[in-house]
């Protein structure tokens, strides 16, 4: 039944990455995300985790490395926050349109200005229309679980859409709680060895990806992303394997923006309450 460890949200994500057997991690430090990649680097240095770690010169380079590695059929991870995530914006769309099942942790922090270290979701909301699944964790346990779930869902051949796992900066990222970390054997039963099922670069069969396209092909690619995003909602049934903590769950699909937003816990309760209030108002003939 795993091992109970005292972990904050950042460390929990790092352990989720390790248990998912991610092969390549590329990142650039930024508060309040830095401890995620520091923990990953430490686990690799202590020989507890075998992976390739790239210290990039910027967030743009980090996501570029992730796109390049994922294009060769490698399980990848990166993390960012605030204006670091904004710097990745050019490539987040490329990652999704190329149907690369990468995972990114976002430790939400306000985008300047004014300059701020504290949490709001102005960073991850800028990525809303970029074609990524977005999962919001409320505590360190969900941060670990959702990281593993992200790989299981993104890599499903019905989905093939990258995922962002979001935690609140400082409120969750630096909150230490008991976290049940699955053993390596337990984790392997949920996240198996990565086997790419879509097109990936091969030196024996060279070709180009993400070429200049016509409007017709561009539209077809966007339709393909939309189908993958819609399929993600059905694949979420796999979450039951991770335990009752994931219930209740609300899955909201917004076809125009190609977004799946998943919530659990207090956020779900708030959305459910708001929905009931709207239904009551509608029944009473009251416009909200």
TORKOL-4160 file (C-alpha; in steps of 0.2 Angstrom, whole numbers, padded with zeros to 4 digits, m for minus):
288
<pt num="1" X="0000" Y="0000" Z="0000"/>
<pt num="2" X="0014" Y="0012" Z="m0003"/>
<pt num="3" X="0025" Y="0021" Z="0009"/>
<pt num="4" X="0020" Y="0036" Z="0019"/>
<pt num="5" X="0032" Y="0051" Z="0017"/>
<pt num="6" X="0031" Y="0069" Z="0023"/>
<pt num="7" X="0031" Y="0079" Z="0006"/>
<pt num="8" X="0026" Y="0096" Z="0000"/>
<pt num="9" X="0017" Y="0098" Z="m0016"/>
<pt num="10" X="0033" Y="0101" Z="m0026"/>
<pt num="11" X="0042" Y="0085" Z="m0019"/>
<pt num="12" X="0026" Y="0075" Z="m0022"/>
<pt num="13" X="0026" Y="0079" Z="m0040"/>
<pt num="14" X="0044" Y="0074" Z="m0041"/>
<pt num="15" X="0040" Y="0057" Z="m0034"/>
<pt num="16" X="0026" Y="0055" Z="m0046"/>
<pt num="17" X="0038" Y="0059" Z="m0060"/>
<pt num="18" X="0050" Y="0046" Z="m0053"/>
<pt num="19" X="0037" Y="0033" Z="m0051"/>
<pt num="20" X="0030" Y="0036" Z="m0069"/>
<pt num="21" X="0048" Y="0031" Z="m0075"/>
<pt num="22" X="0050" Y="0047" Z="m0085"/>
<pt num="23" X="0065" Y="0046" Z="m0096"/>
<pt num="24" X="0069" Y="0064" Z="m0099"/>
<pt num="25" X="0067" Y="0079" Z="m0089"/>
<pt num="26" X="0071" Y="0097" Z="m0095"/>
<pt num="27" X="0068" Y="0112" Z="m0085"/>
<pt num="28" X="0073" Y="0130" Z="m0080"/>
<pt num="29" X="0071" Y="0136" Z="m0062"/>
<pt num="30" X="0058" Y="0148" Z="m0057"/>
<pt num="31" X="0049" Y="0152" Z="m0041"/>
<pt num="32" X="0039" Y="0143" Z="m0034"/>
<pt num="33" X="0042" Y="0128" Z="m0046"/>
<pt num="34" X="0061" Y="0126" Z="m0043"/>
<pt num="35" X="0060" Y="0113" Z="m0029"/>
<pt num="36" X="0052" Y="0101" Z="m0041"/>
<pt num="37" X="0066" Y="0100" Z="m0053"/>
<pt num="38" X="0079" Y="0101" Z="m0038"/>
<pt num="39" X="0071" Y="0086" Z="m0030"/>
<pt num="40" X="0071" Y="0076" Z="m0047"/>
<pt num="41" X="0090" Y="0081" Z="m0049"/>
<pt num="42" X="0093" Y="0075" Z="m0031"/>
<pt num="43" X="0084" Y="0058" Z="m0034"/>
<pt num="44" X="0095" Y="0056" Z="m0050"/>
<pt num="45" X="0111" Y="0061" Z="m0041"/>
<pt num="46" X="0108" Y="0049" Z="m0027"/>
<pt num="47" X="0105" Y="0034" Z="m0040"/>
<pt num="48" X="0087" Y="0032" Z="m0034"/>
<pt num="49" X="0080" Y="0037" Z="m0051"/>
<pt num="50" X="0087" Y="0034" Z="m0068"/>
<pt num="51" X="0083" Y="0047" Z="m0081"/>
<pt num="52" X="0092" Y="0060" Z="m0092"/>
<pt num="53" X="0091" Y="0078" Z="m0084"/>
<pt num="54" X="0094" Y="0093" Z="m0095"/>
<pt num="55" X="0097" Y="0110" Z="m0087"/>
<pt num="56" X="0090" Y="0122" Z="m0100"/>
<pt num="57" X="0095" Y="0140" Z="m0103"/>
<pt num="58" X="0077" Y="0146" Z="m0103"/>
<pt num="59" X="0059" Y="0139" Z="m0102"/>
<pt num="60" X="0058" Y="0141" Z="m0121"/>
<pt num="61" X="0073" Y="0129" Z="m0122"/>
<pt num="62" X="0066" Y="0117" Z="m0109"/>
<pt num="63" X="0050" Y="0114" Z="m0119"/>
<pt num="64" X="0059" Y="0113" Z="m0135"/>
<pt num="65" X="0069" Y="0099" Z="m0128"/>
<pt num="66" X="0054" Y="0090" Z="m0122"/>
<pt num="67" X="0046" Y="0092" Z="m0139"/>
<pt num="68" X="0061" Y="0085" Z="m0147"/>
<pt num="69" X="0063" Y="0071" Z="m0135"/>
<pt num="70" X="0045" Y="0066" Z="m0136"/>
<pt num="71" X="0045" Y="0066" Z="m0155"/>
<pt num="72" X="0058" Y="0052" Z="m0154"/>
<pt num="73" X="0046" Y="0042" Z="m0143"/>
<pt num="74" X="0053" Y="0046" Z="m0125"/>
<pt num="75" X="0042" Y="0049" Z="m0110"/>
<pt num="76" X="0046" Y="0067" Z="m0105"/>
<pt num="77" X="0042" Y="0080" Z="m0091"/>
<pt num="78" X="0045" Y="0098" Z="m0088"/>
<pt num="79" X="0039" Y="0111" Z="m0075"/>
<pt num="80" X="0036" Y="0130" Z="m0075"/>
<pt num="81" X="0026" Y="0145" Z="m0068"/>
<pt num="82" X="0021" Y="0162" Z="m0071"/>
<pt num="83" X="0031" Y="0171" Z="m0085"/>
<pt num="84" X="0042" Y="0155" Z="m0087"/>
<pt num="85" X="0026" Y="0147" Z="m0094"/>
<pt num="86" X="0022" Y="0162" Z="m0104"/>
<pt num="87" X="0039" Y="0160" Z="m0112"/>
<pt num="88" X="0035" Y="0142" Z="m0117"/>
<pt num="89" X="0019" Y="0148" Z="m0126"/>
<pt num="90" X="0026" Y="0147" Z="m0143"/>
<pt num="91" X="0030" Y="0128" Z="m0141"/>
<pt num="92" X="0015" Y="0122" Z="m0131"/>
<pt num="93" X="0004" Y="0123" Z="m0146"/>
<pt num="94" X="0017" Y="0113" Z="m0156"/>
<pt num="95" X="0018" Y="0100" Z="m0143"/>
<pt num="96" X="m0001" Y="0097" Z="m0143"/>
<pt num="97" X="m0003" Y="0098" Z="m0162"/>
<pt num="98" X="0011" Y="0085" Z="m0164"/>
<pt num="99" X="0000" Y="0074" Z="m0152"/>
<pt num="100" X="0015" Y="0072" Z="m0140"/>
<pt num="101" X="0010" Y="0065" Z="m0123"/>
<pt num="102" X="0021" Y="0076" Z="m0113"/>
<pt num="103" X="0017" Y="0081" Z="m0095"/>
<pt num="104" X="0021" Y="0098" Z="m0087"/>
<pt num="105" X="0019" Y="0103" Z="m0069"/>
<pt num="106" X="0013" Y="0121" Z="m0067"/>
<pt num="107" X="0015" Y="0129" Z="m0050"/>
<pt num="108" X="0003" Y="0143" Z="m0052"/>
<pt num="109" X="0010" Y="0161" Z="m0049"/>
<pt num="110" X="0003" Y="0178" Z="m0055"/>
<pt num="111" X="0010" Y="0184" Z="m0071"/>
<pt num="112" X="0018" Y="0202" Z="m0069"/>
<pt num="113" X="0014" Y="0216" Z="m0068"/>
<pt num="114" X="0015" Y="0221" Z="m0055"/>
<pt num="115" X="0029" Y="0209" Z="m0050"/>
<pt num="116" X="0022" Y="0196" Z="m0039"/>
<pt num="117" X="0028" Y="0179" Z="m0032"/>
<pt num="118" X="0010" Y="0174" Z="m0026"/>
<pt num="119" X="m0003" Y="0162" Z="m0033"/>
<pt num="120" X="m0016" Y="0166" Z="m0046"/>
<pt num="121" X="m0020" Y="0156" Z="m0061"/>
<pt num="122" X="m0016" Y="0170" Z="m0074"/>
<pt num="123" X="m0002" Y="0159" Z="m0080"/>
<pt num="124" X="m0010" Y="0142" Z="m0084"/>
<pt num="125" X="m0026" Y="0151" Z="m0090"/>
<pt num="126" X="m0015" Y="0159" Z="m0104"/>
<pt num="127" X="m0013" Y="0141" Z="m0110"/>
<pt num="128" X="m0031" Y="0137" Z="m0110"/>
<pt num="129" X="m0033" Y="0137" Z="m0129"/>
<pt num="130" X="m0016" Y="0128" Z="m0133"/>
<pt num="131" X="m0024" Y="0110" Z="m0133"/>
<pt num="132" X="m0018" Y="0103" Z="m0116"/>
<pt num="133" X="m0028" Y="0094" Z="m0104"/>
<pt num="134" X="m0027" Y="0103" Z="m0087"/>
<pt num="135" X="m0028" Y="0094" Z="m0070"/>
<pt num="136" X="m0029" Y="0104" Z="m0054"/>
<pt num="137" X="m0023" Y="0096" Z="m0038"/>
<pt num="138" X="m0028" Y="0103" Z="m0021"/>
<pt num="139" X="m0015" Y="0095" Z="m0010"/>
<pt num="140" X="0002" Y="0085" Z="m0011"/>
<pt num="141" X="m0007" Y="0068" Z="m0012"/>
<pt num="142" X="m0017" Y="0073" Z="m0027"/>
<pt num="143" X="m0001" Y="0081" Z="m0035"/>
<pt num="144" X="0008" Y="0065" Z="m0035"/>
<pt num="145" X="m0008" Y="0055" Z="m0040"/>
<pt num="146" X="m0012" Y="0067" Z="m0054"/>
<pt num="147" X="0005" Y="0066" Z="m0061"/>
<pt num="148" X="0005" Y="0048" Z="m0063"/>
<pt num="149" X="m0013" Y="0049" Z="m0070"/>
<pt num="150" X="m0008" Y="0062" Z="m0083"/>
<pt num="151" X="0004" Y="0050" Z="m0091"/>
<pt num="152" X="m0009" Y="0036" Z="m0091"/>
<pt num="153" X="m0022" Y="0047" Z="m0100"/>
<pt num="154" X="m0010" Y="0057" Z="m0111"/>
<pt num="155" X="m0002" Y="0041" Z="m0118"/>
<pt num="156" X="m0018" Y="0032" Z="m0122"/>
<pt num="157" X="m0019" Y="0030" Z="m0140"/>
<pt num="158" X="m0037" Y="0037" Z="m0140"/>
<pt num="159" X="m0030" Y="0053" Z="m0133"/>
<pt num="160" X="m0012" Y="0058" Z="m0137"/>
<pt num="161" X="m0014" Y="0075" Z="m0129"/>
<pt num="162" X="m0001" Y="0083" Z="m0117"/>
<pt num="163" X="m0006" Y="0087" Z="m0099"/>
<pt num="164" X="m0003" Y="0101" Z="m0087"/>
<pt num="165" X="m0004" Y="0096" Z="m0068"/>
<pt num="166" X="m0007" Y="0112" Z="m0059"/>
<pt num="167" X="m0004" Y="0116" Z="m0040"/>
<pt num="168" X="m0006" Y="0132" Z="m0031"/>
<pt num="169" X="0010" Y="0141" Z="m0028"/>
<pt num="170" X="0015" Y="0141" Z="m0010"/>
<pt num="171" X="m0002" Y="0136" Z="m0004"/>
<pt num="172" X="0001" Y="0118" Z="m0011"/>
<pt num="173" X="0019" Y="0118" Z="m0018"/>
<pt num="174" X="0026" Y="0122" Z="0000"/>
<pt num="175" X="0013" Y="0113" Z="0010"/>
<pt num="176" X="0020" Y="0098" Z="0018"/>
<pt num="177" X="0008" Y="0083" Z="0022"/>
<pt num="178" X="0008" Y="0064" Z="0023"/>
<pt num="179" X="0009" Y="0057" Z="0006"/>
<pt num="180" X="0006" Y="0039" Z="0001"/>
<pt num="181" X="0020" Y="0036" Z="m0012"/>
<pt num="182" X="0017" Y="0020" Z="m0021"/>
<pt num="183" X="0031" Y="0007" Z="m0022"/>
<pt num="184" X="0040" Y="0004" Z="m0039"/>
<pt num="185" X="0030" Y="m0012" Z="m0041"/>
<pt num="186" X="0013" Y="m0004" Z="m0037"/>
<pt num="187" X="0017" Y="0010" Z="m0049"/>
<pt num="188" X="0022" Y="m0002" Z="m0063"/>
<pt num="189" X="0004" Y="m0009" Z="m0062"/>
<pt num="190" X="m0003" Y="0008" Z="m0066"/>
<pt num="191" X="0010" Y="0016" Z="m0077"/>
<pt num="192" X="0018" Y="0004" Z="m0089"/>
<pt num="193" X="0034" Y="0005" Z="m0099"/>
<pt num="194" X="0032" Y="0019" Z="m0112"/>
<pt num="195" X="0028" Y="0012" Z="m0129"/>
<pt num="196" X="0024" Y="0026" Z="m0142"/>
<pt num="197" X="0009" Y="0022" Z="m0153"/>
<pt num="198" X="0009" Y="0038" Z="m0164"/>
<pt num="199" X="0021" Y="0044" Z="m0177"/>
<pt num="200" X="0039" Y="0047" Z="m0170"/>
<pt num="201" X="0056" Y="0052" Z="m0178"/>
<pt num="202" X="0066" Y="0037" Z="m0183"/>
<pt num="203" X="0084" Y="0039" Z="m0191"/>
<pt num="204" X="0080" Y="0023" Z="m0202"/>
<pt num="205" X="0064" Y="0032" Z="m0209"/>
<pt num="206" X="0068" Y="0050" Z="m0209"/>
<pt num="207" X="0054" Y="0063" Z="m0211"/>
<pt num="208" X="0049" Y="0080" Z="m0205"/>
<pt num="209" X="0036" Y="0085" Z="m0192"/>
<pt num="210" X="0026" Y="0101" Z="m0189"/>
<pt num="211" X="0028" Y="0107" Z="m0207"/>
<pt num="212" X="0020" Y="0122" Z="m0215"/>
<pt num="213" X="0002" Y="0117" Z="m0219"/>
<pt num="214" X="m0012" Y="0123" Z="m0229"/>
<pt num="215" X="m0028" Y="0130" Z="m0221"/>
<pt num="216" X="m0037" Y="0113" Z="m0225"/>
<pt num="217" X="m0023" Y="0103" Z="m0216"/>
<pt num="218" X="m0022" Y="0115" Z="m0202"/>
<pt num="219" X="m0041" Y="0113" Z="m0199"/>
<pt num="220" X="m0039" Y="0094" Z="m0200"/>
<pt num="221" X="m0025" Y="0094" Z="m0187"/>
<pt num="222" X="m0036" Y="0105" Z="m0175"/>
<pt num="223" X="m0050" Y="0093" Z="m0177"/>
<pt num="224" X="m0039" Y="0078" Z="m0173"/>
<pt num="225" X="m0034" Y="0087" Z="m0157"/>
<pt num="226" X="m0052" Y="0090" Z="m0153"/>
<pt num="227" X="m0056" Y="0071" Z="m0155"/>
<pt num="228" X="m0042" Y="0067" Z="m0143"/>
<pt num="229" X="m0048" Y="0079" Z="m0130"/>
<pt num="230" X="m0065" Y="0073" Z="m0131"/>
<pt num="231" X="m0059" Y="0055" Z="m0129"/>
<pt num="232" X="m0049" Y="0060" Z="m0114"/>
<pt num="233" X="m0066" Y="0062" Z="m0104"/>
<pt num="234" X="m0070" Y="0044" Z="m0107"/>
<pt num="235" X="m0052" Y="0038" Z="m0103"/>
<pt num="236" X="m0054" Y="0046" Z="m0086"/>
<pt num="237" X="m0063" Y="0031" Z="m0080"/>
<pt num="238" X="m0045" Y="0024" Z="m0077"/>
<pt num="239" X="m0044" Y="0035" Z="m0062"/>
<pt num="240" X="m0055" Y="0023" Z="m0052"/>
<pt num="241" X="m0039" Y="0013" Z="m0050"/>
<pt num="242" X="m0031" Y="0026" Z="m0040"/>
<pt num="243" X="m0044" Y="0026" Z="m0026"/>
<pt num="244" X="m0059" Y="0035" Z="m0019"/>
<pt num="245" X="m0050" Y="0051" Z="m0016"/>
<pt num="246" X="m0053" Y="0056" Z="m0034"/>
<pt num="247" X="m0072" Y="0056" Z="m0032"/>
<pt num="248" X="m0082" Y="0066" Z="m0035"/>
<pt num="249" X="m0075" Y="0072" Z="m0051"/>
<pt num="250" X="m0082" Y="0085" Z="m0064"/>
<pt num="251" X="m0076" Y="0084" Z="m0081"/>
<pt num="252" X="m0080" Y="0100" Z="m0092"/>
<pt num="253" X="m0077" Y="0099" Z="m0110"/>
<pt num="254" X="m0076" Y="0115" Z="m0120"/>
<pt num="255" X="m0075" Y="0110" Z="m0139"/>
<pt num="256" X="m0071" Y="0127" Z="m0146"/>
<pt num="257" X="m0056" Y="0130" Z="m0135"/>
<pt num="258" X="m0051" Y="0111" Z="m0135"/>
<pt num="259" X="m0050" Y="0110" Z="m0116"/>
<pt num="260" X="m0053" Y="0097" Z="m0103"/>
<pt num="261" X="m0053" Y="0104" Z="m0086"/>
<pt num="262" X="m0054" Y="0091" Z="m0072"/>
<pt num="263" X="m0057" Y="0095" Z="m0053"/>
<pt num="264" X="m0058" Y="0086" Z="m0037"/>
<pt num="265" X="m0062" Y="0090" Z="m0019"/>
<pt num="266" X="m0066" Y="0107" Z="m0014"/>
<pt num="267" X="m0066" Y="0114" Z="m0032"/>
<pt num="268" X="m0079" Y="0101" Z="m0037"/>
<pt num="269" X="m0090" Y="0105" Z="m0022"/>
<pt num="270" X="m0089" Y="0123" Z="m0027"/>
<pt num="271" X="m0094" Y="0120" Z="m0045"/>
<pt num="272" X="m0107" Y="0108" Z="m0040"/>
<pt num="273" X="m0115" Y="0121" Z="m0028"/>
<pt num="274" X="m0114" Y="0134" Z="m0042"/>
<pt num="275" X="m0123" Y="0122" Z="m0054"/>
<pt num="276" X="m0137" Y="0118" Z="m0042"/>
<pt num="277" X="m0139" Y="0137" Z="m0038"/>
<pt num="278" X="m0141" Y="0141" Z="m0057"/>
<pt num="279" X="m0153" Y="0126" Z="m0059"/>
<pt num="280" X="m0163" Y="0133" Z="m0045"/>
<pt num="281" X="m0163" Y="0150" Z="m0052"/>
<pt num="282" X="m0168" Y="0144" Z="m0069"/>
<pt num="283" X="m0183" Y="0134" Z="m0061"/>
<pt num="284" X="m0188" Y="0150" Z="m0052"/>
<pt num="285" X="m0187" Y="0160" Z="m0068"/>
<pt num="286" X="m0173" Y="0170" Z="m0061"/>
<pt num="287" X="m0159" Y="0176" Z="m0073"/>
<pt num="288" X="m0141" Y="0174" Z="m0065"/>
